[in-house]
Amino acid sequence: MVPLSRGMHSPMWRGMLACVVLLGCVRLPDAPTLPTEDPAFSAPEIAERPGVDEDPPPAMVILPGDVVVVRAFSADVTEYEGLVVDARGQVHLPLVGDVEVGGLTLLQAEERVQAAMRRLDSVVRVSIGIEDPDGHTATVLGAVSSPGSVPVRPGMRVVDLLASAHLVLNPGEGEFAADVDAARLVRDGEELPISVARAYEGDPRHNIYVRPGDHLFVPPVLGQGIVVLGAVRDPAVLRHYEGIRLTEVLAGVGGLNERGDRTDVHIVRGPVSEPLVYRASLREVVNGNRNDIVMAPGDIVYVTEEWTAHTGEVLGRISALLSQPTSIGLLYVTARALSDSP
């Protein structure tokens, strides 16, 4: 974690303070209905993820950490319970020694163990079962309520994995909502070309089968989220999704508080070093006098308590608010500033 003091002295923070001084006399333009209507705004390019065309269900195999039972049928039936497959993929059988079964199906493992036991008993037959599939796990980290290892059940898909880890979509105190669009699934050291957001829509090319050993990282919404500050009931960082509008964003934080100015909502867009600052009237939107405003990833929405005319004043107020350690925006803007730093 980077100390906050470093972020406050980064070039991006100095750039914001410079904006406060240099743009103090510039009137705020009205917010465009669509971000792309302003030629000064460059939307971030998001690479399309094609998904996986062929995704057969994986076979059940024995993995390190599994607990197996081996039954040997000969003149008598002998049962070996509670055999743990070690990190090398081997189980230890009395008199027989270590037998490698890791990565094998149950049928293949039976043949392997039977061949080893027939050195002592030429007619023995073997059956193997998995008592506890502790080795069948995937890892989920990031903006989930239950990070860590998740048991992988037969037929489990990406959405099932996230449901087991409790994806954070409505964050509580001290939490950030999950940035589903930026989630990444890594298998055998390589990132798979799937979109978790598309998986939630039920696209089978993206909602693929989960395999033991998979790693899923779901980052919190930071650079791609929407920060809502100022005279609102519950300042927060909200997840951005395609087409989300200003009224939806304000509803997501409980609306304006009793001091909020419905005629003076400000939107800060783009990099902190060169922000675009707009004004919008919530009253005009609600009354149908103008179109609702489509938000862009990374927007900061600031609701004033009274009319504020200048860009410098807007940035100055946001900067002052972000200087409070308890402000949810402090972490957000510091992260953005550091990510933009060389």
N, C-alpha and C positions, 0 to 999 in steps of 0.2 A: 504494500500500500504506500502511495506517495504522500508525504506530509502535506497538510493543507497550506502551510506557509510557503512551500515551494510553488504551489499553484497560484497563490496570490501574487507572486513576483514573476510569473511566467510572462513571456512576450504577449500572449493573448490577453492577459489581464491588463497589461500596460496599454494594449491596443484599445480595450474597452474604455479605459479611463481617458485616453486621447480622444475617443469619440465624444465623450461627455463634454470636453472642452471645445472641440472643433465644430461640432454639429449643434451647439446650443441654440442657435438662432434659426434652425431649419424647421419649417412647419411639417407636421406629419402628413403623408399622403394617405388617402383612403386605402384600406386593405383590398387587394384584388379578390374576386370571387374564387379564381383558381390561381395557385402559385405560379403557374407558367404564363399567366397574363402579364407578369412583370418581366421584361427582358433582362433585368439585372439579376434575376434569380436563376441559379443553375441547380436543377434537381439532381440529387445523387443517383448515379447509375447503379442499378441493382441487377446483378447477373441472374438470368433465368436458370433455374435448376430443373433439368429434364426428368428427374426421377429414374427409377429402375424398371426396365421392361420385363425382365425375367427374374422372378422371385419365388422359386419353389420353396415349400415349407421345409425347414431343416430337419434332418433325421435326429432321433434321440441318440446321443453318444455319451460315453462315460468320460467325465472330466475330473481333473484334480480337485479335491475337496469333496467329491461325492462319497457317500457311504453305501457300500454294496453288500449283498449277501450272496455267498457261493454255496450251492448244494451239489454234493457229489453222490451219484447213484452207482453203487456196485453191489457187493454182497450185503452191505449195509448202506444206509443213507446217512451221510455226514453233512452237517450244515455249519458254515462259518459265517457268523453274523458280525455286523459292525466293522467291516473292513473299510478303512479309509484310504482312498486313492491319494497318494502323496503328490508333492509338487512335480515329481518326475513322471507322473501318470502311472505309477506302479502300485500294486497291492502285494502284501506279504501273506503267503499261505504256509501253514505249518508243514514242514518236511520238504515242501516244494521250493520255497524261497520266493524271491520277488518276480512278479510277472507283470509285464507292461500291458495295460489295458486302456490307457488314456487315449481319447480320440476315436475309440472303436465303438461300433454299434454293439448292442447286447449279443447278437448272434456272433459277431466277429470275436468279441471278448470270450464267449463260451468256447469257441473253437480254440482260442489261444490258451486259455486256462486248461482245457481238456487235454491238449497236446502236452502241456507241462506235467499234468498229473499222471498221464499214461506212462511216464518214465518209471512210475512206481506201481501203477495198476493198469494193465493193458486193456481192461474192459470197462473202465470207469466212464460214466457220462456226466456232463456238467450242465447246470443251469445257473444263470446269474440274474439277479434283480437289483434295482436301485432302491435302497431303503430311504435315503435322504439325498435329494439332488442339490446339496449345498454348493457344488461347483457351478451350477447353472444360474449365474447371476449376470446382470448388466449394471452399469454405473450411470447414475443421473446426477449431475451437478449443476449449480447455478440457481436460478430463481424458482426453486421448488421448496415446498414446506418440509419434505422428507428426503434430503439429499443422501446419496450413498448407494449401497448395493441394493438391487431389486431382484427378487427371484424371477427367473424367466420360465414361464409356463409354456407348455406346448401350444402353438398357435398364437402366441402373444405378438401383437403388432406395436408400432411406434406409439400410437395414441393410448394403447393399454399401458405401455411403459410409463408414459407421462401421468396417466391417471393414478398409477400406483405410487408415484413420487409426489403427487399433489402439486400440480403446476400452479404458480401464483398468478392469478388473473385479477383478483381484487385484493390488493395489498393492504395489510394492516400496518400498525405503527412499526417503524424500523424495517419495513420490507419495500422492495421495488417490484413492480409488475414484471412478468416475464416478456421478453422480446421474442415471441414465437417465430417471427420472420427470420431472425438471426440464429436460431437454434441449429446445431450441427451434430450429426451422427457419425462417429468414427468407428471403423471396423478394421481390425488387423493393421492399425496404424495409418489408414487412409480414410479421408472424408468421403462419405457417400453423397451422390448428387441429388439428395432429396430435399424437399421443402416441408418442414413440420407444419407450417400453416396450411399447405395443400393436403397434408395427411389428415388434418382436422376436418377438412371438407369431404373426406372419404375417398380421395383419389388413390386407387390401389398401387399406382406407380410410386407414390410417396409414403403411404401408410403400409410400409413393408414389414415383413416378419423380423422380429428381434432375435438375435442370436446371442448365446452366452459369450461374454467378453466384450460386447458392444459398449461404447462410451457415448453418452448423449449429454451435451452441454447446452444449457438454455441461459443465455446472458440476460441480465436485467435491462430494462429499457433505460438507456442513458442517451447516447447520441441520436438514437432513432425514436426516442419518446417525445412526449409533449409535456413541458413543464408549465404548471399553472400556479401563479403567484398573485399576491396582492389581496384585494378586498373580496376574497371568496371564502366559503365556509370551511373547506378542507383542502388547503394547498397540497398538491401532489404531483407526481410524475405519472402520466398516463401512457398506455401503449398506443402507438400510432398504427392505424390500418388504413388501407386505401379508401379514400372518400370520406373519412371522418370530418365532421364540420364543427364550427365554433360552438354552436348551441349544444352539440353532443359533448364537447369537451367541458364546457361550463357545467352541464348537468352532471358530468362525472365527478365533479368536486363539490357537489351539493348546491351549486348556484352561487350567486353573489350574496355577500352578507349585507347587513343593514346599512353599511356605509358605502357599498359598491356603487359606482357611477355607471348606469346602464348605457349612457351615451358615449362613454369613453373607455373602450377596451383596446389595449395595445398589443400588437403582435411583433415579436422580434424574431427575425428569420435569417438563416444563413450563418456563416462562421462568425465567431465572436470578434475576430479581427476586423471584419467588414460587414457589420450587421445591417439588415434592412429593417426599418421600423415603420409599422403601419398603425393607423387608427381605424377602429370599427365601432359602430353604434349597435349594441345589442337591441336597443329599442326599435331601430329601423328594421332590423332583421325580423323581429317578432311581429311587428306591425305590417310586414310584407312590403315595406318601402325599398328594400334592397334584398339581393340574394344572400343566402347563408354562405359562409366563407369556408372553403375547403382548406384543411390544414396540411402542412408539409412536415415530414419527419424532422425532429429537432427544434420545432417551433417553441418559443416561450410566450405564453399568454400572461399579460399583466393587467389586472383590473385596478383602475385608480379609484381614489376616494373622492376626488374632485377633478375638474377639468385640468389637464396638463397639456400644454401646447407644443412643447419642443422635444425633439429627439434627445437632446442632451439631458433634459429633465427625466425622460423615461428611463434612459440608461443609468442616470444617476440614482434614481429610486430603486431600480433593480439591483444595482451594485450595492447600495446601502442595505437592501434586504438580504442580499446574499452574504453580507459580512457578518450576519448573525449565525452563530454555530448551529442553532436549532433549525435553521431554514433548510428545507428539503432541496432547495435549488443550489445550495452551496456545493454539495457533492457533485451534482449534475454539471454545473458550469465549470467547476474545477476539472472534472474528468474531460469535458470537451476541450478546455483550454490546453490541458496537457497532451491530449491526443492530437491537437493541431500543432503542438510545438515540435521543432526539429529535433 
